[in-house]
Amino acid sequence: MGLLSVEVPFPLVVLLLCITACLVAALMLTTERAVATRPAAGRLRERRPRPAPHPPPTPHGMRPAGGTLVDGQYTHRKVSTLSIQPIRIFGDPVLRTAAEEVDTYDKELRGLVKDLLDTMRDEGGAGLAAPQLGVSKRVFSFDVDDVIGHIVNPVLEFPDEEEQDGPEGCLSLPGLYFDTVRRQNVVAKGFNEYGDPLQIVGTGLMARCLQHETDHLDGIIFIDRLDSDRRKAAMAEIQSQDWYNEDVKVKVTPHDSKGVFFKR
């Protein structure tokens, strides 16, 4: 049996070759574009992260971001960039001025809260009020029994008449402690730095701290709470301190232009 021979017209052959060449060229172009747009190995395009949700406030005015969980409460954690400010010393008029209520919860307020927390921790204090940094605003921080936080525009309520009598000190009277009578139990109601309402129930040392710092916001220093005999003894000890009645130099703080007292 012989092979079947079919004669194909020459123009048809040329047409088929042209179509094949066009298809091959189109396929090569598509492949080159795909390779050009593919990320290089080891340099994959990063996905843009979603914005973090607004974290819920905790009962003590702190938020989970930048904190450490202690007994169910978030505590402030020191960060790499601290904001430590000078502390006003006894005799500075700002300590005898009633502070103004905070009416704007903004970046400036959050900066003040950070200053209070960082400075308090650096000094090893149990609390620090804004007037002690030369800022006449109703804000203070606290660090008592591993509970660290702050409160804005605090209002105190006393559930009973029970009292405590024990040593009390102040960063504005460095190195001095005097026995002071305070309420044993207190409830502080106010807001955190974002304007969220909060409530702090304090007993013992925490109650003492809340009362002490709220006094600062009213221009009251804890020695004002002493009876006449204790106050007389306290003033005698204050007057014997190196920092009392010394010449002062003035340093402007980031928060105001009144200056801050330092011993020379």
Residue pairs with C-beta under 8 A, 6 or more apart in sequence:
39 45
52 65
55 63
55 64
55 65
56 63
56 64
57 63
57 192
57 194
57 196
57 198
58 64
58 67
58 73
58 74
58 149
58 198
59 73
59 198
59 199
59 200
60 73
60 74
60 147
60 148
60 149
60 150
60 151
60 198
60 200
61 149
61 150
61 151
61 152
61 191
61 192
61 193
61 198
62 73
62 74
62 75
62 76
62 148
62 149
62 150
62 192
63 74
63 192
63 194
64 74
66 76
66 77
66 79
67 74
67 75
67 76
67 77
68 74
68 75
68 77
69 75
70 146
70 147
71 146
71 147
73 147
73 149
75 146
75 147
75 148
75 149
76 117
76 121
76 143
76 148
76 149
78 118
78 121
82 118
82 122
83 111
83 114
83 115
83 118
83 119
84 115
84 118
84 119
84 122
85 115
85 119
85 133
85 253
85 254
85 255
86 133
86 251
86 253
86 260
86 262
87 119
87 123
87 128
87 132
87 133
87 171
87 172
87 260
88 94
88 95
88 131
88 132
88 133
88 134
88 172
88 260
88 261
89 172
89 173
89 174
89 243
89 261
89 262
89 263
90 170
90 172
90 173
90 221
90 238
90 244
91 244
91 245
91 261
92 134
92 172
92 260
92 261
94 131
94 134
94 136
94 258
95 131
95 132
95 172
95 216
95 219
95 221
96 219
96 221
97 131
97 136
97 219
98 136
98 217
98 218
98 219
99 129
99 130
99 131
99 135
99 136
99 137
99 138
99 216
99 217
99 218
99 219
100 136
100 137
100 138
101 137
101 138
101 153
102 109
102 137
102 138
102 139
102 152
102 153
102 191
105 152
105 191
105 193
105 194
105 195
109 137
109 139
109 152
109 193
110 193
110 194
111 254
112 130
112 133
112 135
112 137
112 139
112 255
113 139
113 141
113 150
113 193
115 133
115 254
115 255
116 128
116 129
116 130
116 133
116 139
116 140
116 141
116 150
117 141
117 148
117 150
119 128
119 133
120 127
120 128
120 141
120 142
120 143
120 171
121 143
121 148
123 171
125 143
125 171
126 142
126 143
126 144
126 205
126 209
127 140
127 141
127 142
127 143
127 144
127 209
127 212
127 213
128 140
128 141
128 171
128 213
129 139
129 140
129 213
129 216
129 217
130 136
130 137
130 138
130 139
130 140
130 217
131 137
131 216
131 217
131 219
132 171
132 172
132 216
133 253
133 255
134 253
134 255
134 256
134 258
134 259
134 260
135 253
135 255
135 256
138 152
138 153
138 154
138 217
139 150
139 151
139 152
139 153
139 217
140 150
140 151
140 154
140 213
140 214
140 216
140 217
141 148
141 149
141 150
142 148
142 149
142 150
142 151
142 206
142 209
142 210
142 213
144 202
144 205
144 206
144 209
145 205
145 206
147 206
149 192
149 200
150 192
150 193
151 188
151 190
151 191
151 192
151 198
151 200
152 190
152 191
152 192
152 193
152 195
153 190
153 191
154 188
154 189
154 190
154 210
154 213
154 214
154 217
155 188
155 189
155 190
156 186
156 187
156 188
156 210
156 211
156 214
157 186
157 187
157 188
157 189
158 183
158 185
158 186
158 187
159 185
159 186
159 187
160 184
160 185
161 183
162 183
162 184
162 185
163 181
163 182
163 183
163 184
164 181
164 182
164 183
164 184
164 204
164 207
164 208
165 179
165 180
165 181
165 182
166 179
166 180
166 182
166 208
167 177
167 178
167 179
167 180
168 177
168 178
168 179
168 180
168 182
168 208
168 212
168 222
169 175
169 176
169 177
169 178
170 176
170 212
170 221
170 222
172 221
173 221
173 223
173 238
174 241
174 243
175 241
176 234
176 237
176 238
176 241
178 222
178 223
178 226
178 230
178 233
178 234
179 230
180 208
180 222
180 225
180 226
181 225
182 207
182 208
182 211
182 212
182 225
183 207
183 211
184 203
184 204
184 207
185 201
185 202
185 203
185 207
186 201
186 202
186 203
186 207
186 210
186 211
187 199
187 200
187 201
187 202
188 199
188 200
188 202
188 210
188 214
189 197
189 198
189 199
189 200
190 197
190 198
191 197
191 198
192 198
200 206
200 210
202 209
202 210
212 222
215 221
215 222
215 224
215 225
223 231
223 234
223 235
223 238
224 231
226 234
238 244
239 245
242 263
243 263
246 263
246 264
247 263
247 264
248 261
248 262
248 263
248 264
249 262
249 264
250 259
250 260
250 261
251 259
251 260
251 262
252 259
252 260
253 259
253 260
